[in-house]
Amino acid sequence: MIIAIELKKKQVFTYKRSRYSCNFRADFAINIFSIIMEFDIIIVGGGIVGLATALKILEAEPTTKLLILEKESQLAAHQTGNNSGVIHSGLYYKPGSLKAINCRKGYDQLLAFCDAQQIDYELCGKIVVATEENQVPLMHNLYERGLQNGLEGMKILSADELKEYEPNVNGVAGIFVPQTGIIDYKEVCLKYADVITEKGGLIHLNEKVVDVKEHNGQCIIKSDKHEYRSKLFVNCAGLYSDKIARMTQPEVDLKIIPFRGEYYKLSEEKSALVKNLIYPVPDPNFPFLGVHFTRMIRGGVEAGPNAVLAFGRESYKKHQINMGELLEILSFKGFRKVASKFWKMGMGEMYRSFSKSAFTTALQALLPAVKQDDLVVGGAGIRAQACNKDGSLVDDFQIFETDRVVNVCNAPSPAATASLAIGETIANKALNKLKAKAL
């Protein structure tokens, strides 16, 4: 129930962590005798997809009574706040897929939003490098895919032309992609939150959803602090989206497998080795892009990530083990099939996780001048990778629905770039359901 209290002035709540703070502003009509915890739509998840969905709902229907529940003490605490800050162009994705469509559409919306809200970003471009001759056909396939996805201004580069973009790179050929950029997605999220609260939406931090039920034409959402009711529930819980989904759709049989991506940073003295972004030609059989170099919007250069199984959904460090979650992963038939298929690659990634020398060797394929002493331990992020029972890793966005629930169960990269387009898709689904129920 919302506490309706009659106050004329605007309330400001500030949540701080690290160097980030977020002001949530809301006008309250307070009446201490009126306590109502009922909403039109409740969204779980304060990452970039949940926030973008809320923003799009309120843009389309400003009178919607909307609440976001986030279990952490800050927004964008997991996938969104621990990624490399790249604005993706749409180069990699299968033409016609939700990834491709939403990336291109979301790219334009993101830049327009940042321009309107004065958020810093830079379209610096990137090169994708074939380091060996046998990668050149894959590189050309990637170029054709980019053309099919509407990218303009790309260039096929010879070995000599690569040096014009990145003088220290090693490669036999490459692609220049001008649309790629860099940004701070946490700053984007905080601005989304500002706009949401200005439009009357509410955001509750430190509230973990523990149960969701559909009952008598309503959704009953229990957190570890309160019980709420809503006409519609939207699950954007990221790393826990499968668990939340099974509260209302027990038949959902995919599982989120957490993969940790670990980064190094180039020392300040060696950051000049990289002008912008340097990527390898990706392995088409593996859902990760391989180690690469990324200049950051706030300065410095990241090198990585690798991709190793995390021993828990929030195990950001090698020694962190959530035994219950690890046993869930290992007992899942789909994961065992994935492990049997990719065990060699997985062992190589794990070895690089514990061996700085091996990590350096992988980076030297792109940038031979990088030495082990040039690398400083950086951060880590965890990717929520959905896996089916048959052992297939879900590559595209995945949404499951009931009459009153929308479960977003796979929103991998480029979800941050595509957030406003994905949010618009989810918002349309949610609002259409509300309208149907009102008829």
TAQUIUR-V120088 format. One record per backbone hydrogen bond with DSSP energy under -0.5 kcal/mol. CO is the residue of the C=O (numbers start at 1). NH is the residue of the N-H. E is the energy in kcal/mol with one decimal. If there is no record, write none. Layout:
co: {CO | CO}
nh: {NH | NH}
e: {E | E}
This chain:
co: {1 | 2 | 2 | 3 | 4 | 5 | 5 | 5 | 9 | 11 | 13 | 15 | 17 | 20 | 22 | 22 | 23 | 24 | 26 | 28 | 28 | 29 | 30 | 30 | 31 | 33 | 34 | 34 | 36 | 37 | 39 | 40 | 41 | 42 | 43 | 43 | 44 | 46 | 47 | 48 | 49 | 50 | 51 | 52 | 53 | 54 | 55 | 56 | 57 | 61 | 64 | 65 | 65 | 66 | 67 | 68 | 69 | 70 | 72 | 78 | 79 | 80 | 85 | 86 | 87 | 94 | 97 | 98 | 99 | 100 | 101 | 102 | 103 | 104 | 105 | 106 | 107 | 108 | 109 | 110 | 111 | 112 | 113 | 114 | 114 | 115 | 120 | 122 | 122 | 125 | 126 | 127 | 127 | 128 | 129 | 129 | 130 | 130 | 132 | 133 | 135 | 136 | 137 | 138 | 139 | 140 | 141 | 142 | 143 | 144 | 145 | 146 | 147 | 155 | 157 | 158 | 159 | 160 | 161 | 161 | 162 | 162 | 166 | 172 | 173 | 174 | 175 | 175 | 176 | 176 | 177 | 177 | 180 | 181 | 182 | 183 | 184 | 185 | 186 | 187 | 188 | 189 | 190 | 191 | 192 | 193 | 194 | 195 | 196 | 197 | 202 | 203 | 204 | 207 | 208 | 211 | 213 | 213 | 215 | 218 | 218 | 219 | 219 | 220 | 220 | 221 | 221 | 222 | 222 | 226 | 228 | 229 | 230 | 232 | 233 | 234 | 234 | 235 | 237 | 238 | 240 | 241 | 242 | 244 | 244 | 245 | 245 | 249 | 251 | 255 | 255 | 256 | 257 | 258 | 258 | 259 | 260 | 260 | 261 | 262 | 262 | 263 | 264 | 265 | 267 | 267 | 268 | 270 | 271 | 276 | 277 | 278 | 279 | 280 | 282 | 283 | 292 | 293 | 294 | 296 | 300 | 301 | 302 | 303 | 304 | 308 | 311 | 312 | 314 | 317 | 319 | 321 | 322 | 323 | 324 | 325 | 326 | 327 | 328 | 329 | 332 | 333 | 334 | 335 | 336 | 337 | 338 | 339 | 342 | 343 | 344 | 345 | 346 | 347 | 348 | 349 | 350 | 351 | 351 | 354 | 355 | 356 | 357 | 358 | 359 | 360 | 361 | 362 | 363 | 363 | 366 | 367 | 371 | 372 | 374 | 376 | 379 | 381 | 383 | 383 | 384 | 385 | 386 | 387 | 388 | 392 | 392 | 398 | 398 | 400 | 404 | 405 | 406 | 406 | 407 | 407 | 410 | 412 | 414 | 416 | 418 | 418 | 419 | 420 | 421 | 422 | 423 | 424 | 425 | 426 | 427 | 428 | 429 | 430 | 431 | 432 | 433 | 434 | 435}
nh: {37 | 4 | 36 | 5 | 31 | 7 | 30 | 31 | 28 | 26 | 24 | 22 | 20 | 17 | 15 | 24 | 25 | 13 | 11 | 7 | 30 | 6 | 5 | 6 | 34 | 35 | 4 | 36 | 2 | 229 | 231 | 232 | 67 | 234 | 45 | 69 | 236 | 76 | 51 | 52 | 53 | 54 | 55 | 56 | 57 | 58 | 59 | 60 | 61 | 64 | 66 | 40 | 41 | 202 | 43 | 204 | 45 | 207 | 206 | 82 | 82 | 83 | 183 | 88 | 181 | 97 | 101 | 102 | 103 | 104 | 105 | 106 | 107 | 108 | 109 | 110 | 111 | 112 | 113 | 114 | 115 | 116 | 117 | 118 | 119 | 118 | 184 | 124 | 182 | 277 | 177 | 129 | 279 | 175 | 131 | 281 | 172 | 173 | 135 | 136 | 139 | 140 | 141 | 142 | 143 | 144 | 145 | 146 | 147 | 148 | 149 | 151 | 150 | 176 | 174 | 162 | 163 | 164 | 164 | 165 | 165 | 166 | 169 | 159 | 130 | 157 | 128 | 177 | 155 | 178 | 126 | 180 | 125 | 87 | 122 | 185 | 188 | 189 | 190 | 191 | 192 | 193 | 194 | 195 | 196 | 197 | 198 | 199 | 201 | 200 | 68 | 205 | 70 | 209 | 224 | 222 | 215 | 220 | 218 | 215 | 220 | 221 | 230 | 213 | 222 | 223 | 228 | 210 | 211 | 223 | 221 | 39 | 219 | 42 | 406 | 44 | 236 | 408 | 240 | 241 | 244 | 245 | 246 | 247 | 248 | 248 | 249 | 252 | 253 | 257 | 387 | 258 | 385 | 260 | 310 | 383 | 262 | 308 | 381 | 305 | 306 | 378 | 303 | 376 | 270 | 271 | 271 | 273 | 274 | 295 | 127 | 293 | 129 | 282 | 284 | 286 | 304 | 278 | 302 | 299 | 296 | 266 | 294 | 264 | 292 | 260 | 322 | 315 | 316 | 320 | 321 | 323 | 326 | 327 | 328 | 329 | 330 | 331 | 332 | 332 | 336 | 337 | 338 | 339 | 340 | 341 | 342 | 343 | 346 | 347 | 348 | 349 | 350 | 351 | 352 | 353 | 354 | 354 | 355 | 356 | 359 | 360 | 361 | 362 | 363 | 364 | 365 | 365 | 366 | 367 | 170 | 370 | 374 | 375 | 267 | 265 | 263 | 261 | 259 | 385 | 386 | 257 | 394 | 255 | 391 | 388 | 394 | 409 | 410 | 407 | 233 | 402 | 235 | 408 | 400 | 409 | 398 | 415 | 418 | 419 | 421 | 422 | 423 | 424 | 425 | 426 | 427 | 428 | 429 | 430 | 431 | 432 | 433 | 434 | 435 | 436 | 437 | 438 | 439}
e: {-1.6 | -0.7 | -3.4 | -0.9 | -9.9 | -1.0 | -5.6 | -0.5 | -0.5 | -1.3 | -2.4 | -1.6 | -1.9 | -2.1 | -1.4 | -0.6 | -0.7 | -1.6 | -1.4 | -1.9 | -0.9 | -0.9 | -1.4 | -9.9 | -2.8 | -0.7 | -2.5 | -0.6 | -9.9 | -2.3 | -1.3 | -1.3 | -1.9 | -2.7 | -0.5 | -2.8 | -2.4 | -2.3 | -2.3 | -2.1 | -2.3 | -2.1 | -2.5 | -2.3 | -2.3 | -2.3 | -1.9 | -2.0 | -3.0 | -2.0 | -0.9 | -2.0 | -2.0 | -2.2 | -2.9 | -3.0 | -2.9 | -2.3 | -2.5 | -0.9 | -0.9 | -0.7 | -2.4 | -0.8 | -1.9 | -2.4 | -2.7 | -2.6 | -2.4 | -2.1 | -2.1 | -3.0 | -2.5 | -1.4 | -1.8 | -3.1 | -2.2 | -2.0 | -2.5 | -2.7 | -2.4 | -2.3 | -2.3 | -0.7 | -2.4 | -0.5 | -0.6 | -1.4 | -2.2 | -0.6 | -3.0 | -0.5 | -2.7 | -1.9 | -0.7 | -1.3 | -2.8 | -1.1 | -1.8 | -1.5 | -2.3 | -2.3 | -2.0 | -2.1 | -2.2 | -2.3 | -2.2 | -2.3 | -2.1 | -2.3 | -1.6 | -2.4 | -1.7 | -2.5 | -2.0 | -2.1 | -1.0 | -0.6 | -0.9 | -0.8 | -1.0 | -2.8 | -1.9 | -0.7 | -2.5 | -3.4 | -2.3 | -0.5 | -1.6 | -0.6 | -1.7 | -0.8 | -2.9 | -2.7 | -2.0 | -0.7 | -1.4 | -2.3 | -2.3 | -1.8 | -2.6 | -2.6 | -1.9 | -2.3 | -2.6 | -2.5 | -2.2 | -1.5 | -2.5 | -1.4 | -2.2 | -0.6 | -2.5 | -0.5 | -1.4 | -2.8 | -0.6 | -3.4 | -1.3 | -3.1 | -0.5 | -0.6 | -2.1 | -2.0 | -0.6 | -0.5 | -3.3 | -3.0 | -1.6 | -3.3 | -2.5 | -2.4 | -3.1 | -2.0 | -2.3 | -2.4 | -0.8 | -2.6 | -2.0 | -1.8 | -2.3 | -2.3 | -1.9 | -1.2 | -0.5 | -1.5 | -2.6 | -2.2 | -0.5 | -0.6 | -2.3 | -0.6 | -2.0 | -0.5 | -2.7 | -3.1 | -0.6 | -2.5 | -2.3 | -0.6 | -1.0 | -2.1 | -3.4 | -3.2 | -0.9 | -0.9 | -0.6 | -2.0 | -1.7 | -1.2 | -2.1 | -2.5 | -3.2 | -0.5 | -0.6 | -1.9 | -2.6 | -2.3 | -2.8 | -1.5 | -2.7 | -2.4 | -2.4 | -2.9 | -1.9 | -3.2 | -3.2 | -1.4 | -1.5 | -1.4 | -0.5 | -0.8 | -2.8 | -2.4 | -1.7 | -2.1 | -2.6 | -2.0 | -0.6 | -1.1 | -1.9 | -1.7 | -2.0 | -3.1 | -2.0 | -1.4 | -2.6 | -0.6 | -3.0 | -2.5 | -1.9 | -2.3 | -2.4 | -2.4 | -2.1 | -1.4 | -1.2 | -0.6 | -1.5 | -0.6 | -2.1 | -2.5 | -2.1 | -1.9 | -1.9 | -2.3 | -0.8 | -0.7 | -1.4 | -2.3 | -2.7 | -2.0 | -1.8 | -1.5 | -2.7 | -3.3 | -2.6 | -3.4 | -2.1 | -1.3 | -0.7 | -3.4 | -2.3 | -2.3 | -1.8 | -2.8 | -0.6 | -2.4 | -1.1 | -3.6 | -2.4 | -2.4 | -3.2 | -0.6 | -2.7 | -0.9 | -1.7 | -1.0 | -2.8 | -1.1 | -0.7 | -2.9 | -3.2 | -1.7 | -2.1 | -2.6 | -2.8 | -2.4 | -1.8 | -2.6 | -3.0 | -2.3 | -1.7 | -2.0 | -2.5 | -2.2 | -2.1 | -1.6 | -1.0}
